[in-house]
């Protein structure tokens, strides 16, 4: 058998290891959530740019979409074709359009922010209009 001292030493060692490992593991959880938000932002980036290309091929002037508040129903509908449930999304999605192309996007679950291209100014993109397939309001905000 084990003596009481040996058991106390083993418990102390386990406590020290737990104190070292738990914060490290929590850091990995945060990194994975930010990585998931970055991936969501890339999906939005691709959908917005594809929608802009489709609108351009239909003869729509893309210069009308430059800036933060220049969304119309045609663009919302085109983006909605790529995200059927965007109005029921659990995340906020934002995009900034400049020069007729989407230059920055962000995605958030209200705790973690991700962006695409990675390293862009997320605050800049998160001030952009919220994507909505059918909603009439523009400006930052949640899709839920």
N, C-alpha and C positions, 0 to 999 in steps of 0.2 A: 503494500500500500504506500500511499503518499502521506507525508507529514503535512501538518497544517501550514508550516512555513513554505514548503514547496508549492502548495496550492495557491497561497497568497502571492508568491513570486510569479507563477504562471498567469494569474489573473492580472497582476500589475503589468506584465509584458504585453498581454492582449490589450489592455487599456491604452498603453503607450502607442502600440501599432494602430489602434483604431483612431486615436487622436491625430496621428500623422496621415492616415489614408483617407479619412472622411472628407476633409477639405479638398484634397486632390481629386477625389471622385466627383465632388460637386462642381469643380471647375470643368471637368469633362462633360458633365450634363449641360452646363451653360454653353460650352462650345458647340455641342451637337444641336442645341435649339437655335443658336445663331446661324449655324450652317444650314439648317432646315429653312429658316427664314430667307437666307441668301438664295437657296434653290427656288423658293416660292417667288421671290423677286425676279429671278431670271425667267421663270415661266411667264410672268406678267410682261416683262420687257419684250420677250419674243412675241407674245400675243399682240401687244400694242404696235410693234413695228410691222408685223405681218398685216394687221388691220390697216395701218397707214398705207402700206404698199397696195393692198386691195383697193382702197379708196382712191389712190392715185391712178391706178389702172382703169378706174371707172370715170376718170376725168375730174375728180374732186381736187380742188386746190388745197394742198397741205399747209400752205402758209397760214391759213385760218386757224390751225390748231396750235400754233406756237404759243407758248406761255403757260400760265397756270390755270386760267379760267375759260379756255376756249373750246370746251367740249360741246358736242351736239349729239343728237339722237343717232345719227349715222355712225359716228365713231363708237358710241356706247353699244349699239347693236352689233357692230363688227367685232368688238372685243368680247361681247357676250356670247358670240358663236364659239369662242374658245373656252369659255368658262360658263357652262350652262347653269351652274348653281352659285354664281358669284353673288347674287343677292342673299343667299343663305350662308355665305362664307363665315368662317370663324375668325378670319383675319382681316386686317385693314390692308388694302393695296393702294399704292399711290404711284403716279408716273409724271414725269416732266418731259414735255415735248419742246424741242428746239430745232429749228431748221427743217421742219417736216419729218423729224425722226425722234423716237423716244431716246433720250440721253441718260436718264436715270430713273430707277424704280426702287421702291421700298415695300417691305411687307412686315407686318407686325401682328403679334398675338396680344398686344398691349403690355407685354412684359419684355419681350425681346424684339429688337429691330434687325432686319437684314436688308441688304441692298444689292443692286446690280447696276453697273459693274461694281465689283467689290472695291471698296475704298472710296466710292463717291460720297458726296456729302448727303448723308441720310436725311438730315434736317431739311435740306433743300427739296428733296423728293417727297418727304412726308407732308410738306405744305402744299403739294400739288393736289389736283382734284382726286377724290376717291373714285375708283372704277365701279361702275354699276351698269348692269345690263339693261335695266328698264327704269331706274330711278331718275327723277327729274332734277334733283338737287346737285349742284356742283360745289366743289370746295372740299377741304380736308374733312375726314370723318370716317366712321366705321361703315362697313358694308352689312353689318348685322343689325 
